[in-house]
């Protein structure tokens, strides 16, 4: 080979030699950054049987606004205002020192009507008109998993107080909304159950079993629960579960309908999550004031069924700050003679900070 040609090959030989001598460097995947909550979350729930069902009967509308703190142990130092600090410390005395605990507040209303809302007369073979307006205070005790993908547990205690009857404003909320959207108002609200203060105590325990990597990639959760409620509004024992699968599942305890002890939030949030879910909640019902009628005086009522179940499925997606969830729910027959299964949609949006 002529000398000029050999000289031209020298740089290529050097490059090949260097490439052979250098070790291969694997690309580094940055870890998923989960941001800790500073204060907690606020959520708004809206449920209506018009959502993909088109009916206006039975459980016809519900809303709930709730706020749930992050771990109250972070509110016990001297940088926090004294009233909040004293409350956090007092609640902390109720739980082991190594367990996160949270405080939740809620405000909501549920509205129930018979199938025929144009009839003005009392309909003895259908559920009576009723509304339940309430405030709730919840206390959460969180038992973190021993490992990232281990089993977690949540215990929720909730006290709910409010009123049923005309003072619960069911007629005003339903009919004013109907006027706003241009549809017929309900004509039989004069037949609703009478005013009665309501008080309920609820407890529920939930577990979360997770597949490997469910918080950082694709995975699945299985979230069983069991609990009970005691009071003059609702007395029942309940149990059920949720299955969810998707990308970077939140480390909370599921996507719930409007019900006592339904809220939960994660102590840390990932930049993005997306998942589908399906769930069931069954109840053995001893009392439901919206069917049984008033506790201490005569009122309209109908014979309830002792076992009721909610089956629902949906999709949820979120970011560090937001979570949007939609579920379609089917509720089995709640009273004797009920012909149609209750179908309603549930939409919720949460903000985390």
N, C-alpha and C positions, 0 to 999 in steps of 0.2 A: 504494500500500500504506500503511495507517495507520502512524503513527510507532511505537506499541508493538510492532507486528509486525516492523518493520525493526530495532528494538533487540534483539528476540529472536534475529534471524539473525546478529548480530555475533559471538557466541562461536563459532558453527559456521563462519563465514567465516574466523575466525582459525585455528581448528584445521585447516581445509582448506589454508590458506596455509602453515602450518608443516609439514604433512605433505608438501606439494609441494616445500618448500624443503629438507627434510632428505634426505640421501642414503640409499639403501637399504643396510642393514647385513646382510651375509650371516652366517648362524649359523656359529660356529667349532666344528669337530669336534675334540675333544681327541685327541691322538696316543695310539696304543696303547703302554702302558708295558710294556716287557719287562724283567723283573727279572734282574739278573746273579746267577749262582750264586756263593756264597761258598766252598763246600767241594766240592760235586759231587752225586752221586746214588748211591742204593742201590736195587737191583732184585731181585725174586724172580720166577723163572720156574717154571711147573709145566706139564708135558706128559704126557698120558695118552691111551691109545686108547679109554678109556671116554667121553671127552668127545664127545658127539654121534656116536659110532661104535659103541660097545657091544661092542667086541672085547677080547681079552686075549691078544695074540700079537705076535711080532716085536719092534719097538721099542714096548714096552708102557708104560714110565714114565720120566720124567726130571725132575730138578729142578736148579736152579742159583741160587745167591745170589751177587750181584756188587756191587762198589762201584767207581765210576769218579770220579776227581777232576775238578775244573774245571781251568782253565789253571794249570799249576804255576808259571808266571811270577809269579803273585800270592802264592806261598809263599816267595819268595826274600829278603824284607826281614827286618830284625832283630826285627820284632815276632812272628815265627813261631818256635816251639821249634827249637832248634839241630839235632836229628836230621832233622826235616822239611825245614828250610832247606837243610841240606847235601845231602840227597837230591835236592831240587828243583834245586839249582844243578848237581849232577853230571849229572843227566839233561839239563839245559838245554845242557850243553856238546856234546850229541850232535845238536842241531838248530840251524838258523839262528835268530838272535836275534829275528827278527820273527814267528816261527811259534809259535802256542800248542801246548803239549804236555801230555799227561795220563798218569796211571798208573792201571791197573785191577787189581783182585784178584777172583778168583772161586773158588767151591767148588761142586761138583756131583756128580751120579751119574746114569748112564743104565743102564736094565735092559732085557735082551732075552730073549725066551723063544720056544720053538716054538709052533705053533698048538695042539697038544693038550697042555695043562698038567696033565692028570689021569693021563697015562701015566707010569709009574715007570721004564720001560726007555729006553735011548738010542734016539733016532729019527734014523737016518742020513740020511733024506731031508728033514729040516727043519733050521732053524738051531739051533745049540746054545744052551743057557742061558749067559748071560754078563752081567757087570756091570762098569762102568767108574767108579771113584771117583777124583776128581781135584781138584787145586788149580791155578789158573792165574794168571799175571802177564802183564799186557798193557801195551804202551807205544803211545800214540797221538800222531801228529803231524798237526796240523790246518793246512790251507792255506785261509785264508778267501777268500771271493769278493772281487773288486775292487769290486763294487757289491752292494747289498742283494739283488738278484735274480740275481746272477752265478753262475758255476760255482764250486763248492767242492770240495775234495779231502780225503780222509782216508786216511792210511797207518797200518795196525795191525800190530804185531809181538806175538806171544803165545807164551809158553812154558807148556806144560801138563805136569804130572807127577802120577802117581798109580799105581793098581794095578788089574789085572783079576783075576778069579778069586774064590774064596771070601772072601778078605780085603776085597773090595769091598762085601760085605754086601748083595748083591742078594737072596739068599734071605730074609734077616731083614726087610729093608724091605718086600718084596712080601708075604710071608706074614703078617707082623704087621698090615699094613694090611688084608689080606683078612679076617683074623680080626676086626679092629675094625669093618669094615662088614658082616660076616656072610656072606661068600661063600667058596667052596671055595679052599683054598690050592693052590699049584702043587706037584706031587708029584715033579718030575724034577730038582730042583736038584743032586742028587748027580752029574749028568752035565754040569755046567758046565765050561767051560775052566779050566785050572789057574792058580794064582797066577803073576803076572808083573808086575814093575814096568813102568810105561809112561812114555815121554817123547816129547813132540811139540813141534815148532816150526812155527808157522803165520805166514803173512804174507798180508795182503789190502789191496788198494787200492780205494777207492770214490770215485765222483764224484757230485755232486748238481747237476742242471740244473733250474732253477725258472722257473715262469711269473711274470709281473710281479705284485707284490702278494701273493705266496704267504704271506709272514710276517705281513701286516697285514690280510688279508681272504681272499676266496675265491681258491684257486689250486691248482696241481698241481706235483708233483716227479717227476722221472725219475732213479733212483739205480742206475746200473750198478756192478758189482763184479767183481773177478777176484782169484784168490789161489792159494795152495798150502799143503799141510801135509806135513811130513816127520817120520817117527817109526815106532816099532814098533807103535803102536796104530792110527794112521790115516796113510796116505800117499795123497795125491790132488792133483789140480789142479781148481779150481772156477771157475765164472763164472756170472753171472746178473744179474738186475735187479729193481727194485721200482718200481711206479707207484702214486702215492697222490694223492688229491684231496680237498679239504675246506676248512675254515675255519681260518686262522692256523696253517699247518703248522709244526711245530717245526723249528728249524734243526739237526737231527741228521741221521743217515744211515740212517734206516729202521727198520722193525720186524722183528726177526729171530727165528728159532727158536733153540733151544739149539744152539750150535755155536761153535768157536773163532773169535775176533775178531768176535763178534756184537754186542757192546755198543757203544753210542754215546750221547752226550748233547749238548744244546745249551748254549752258554755263557750264553745268556739265555733266559728263559721268559716267554711271554705269559700273560695272566690266564685265557685259555680257548682250547682248540683241539678240533677234532672232524674226523675224516677217515676215509675208507675206503682200503684198499690191497690190492694183489695183487702177488705176487712169484713168481719161479722161481730156483732154484739148482741147477745141473747139475754133476756131479762125474765125472771120469775117475779111477777108483779102482785104485791099485796094491796097497794093503794095507788090510784091515779085520780087526783081530785078533778081533773078535766073530764073524766068519765063517771066516777063515783058520785060526783056532786059535793056539795058543802058538807063539812064534818059535823056541824052542831045544829043545823036547821035544814028544813026541807028545801030541795032545789031540783032542777031538772037533772036527770042522770040516765045512764044506760048500763047494762050489764057488760063488764069488761071481760076480756080473755086473760087467763092467768099467765100465759107465756107469749112473749113478743120478741121479734128479732129484727135487727137492722142489718141489711147487707148493702155494702157500698164499695165502689171502685172509682179510681180517678187517676189524675196525673198532677205532678207538682214540680216546680222548678224555681230556683232561687240563686241569689248572689250573696255576697258578704252581708249586705244590708237588707235584702228583700226576699220574701218567699210568697209565691202565688200558687194556690191549690184549688182544684175543682174536683168534686166527687158527685156521682149520681147515686142516689140512695133508694132502696126499696124497703119498706116497713111492712111486716106481716100484719094481718088483721088484728085490731086492738079491741074490738067489741063484737058481741053476738049480733048476727044479722048484717055485718059489714060485707058489702059485695065487692068493692074494688080494693086492690092493694094500694097503699099510699106510695106515691113516687114523688121525689123532690130532688132538687139540685142544691148543692152546698158549695159556696164560693168563699174563700178566705184569703186575706192578704195580711202579711206580717212585716213589720219593720224592726230591725235589730240595731242596737247601738251599745 
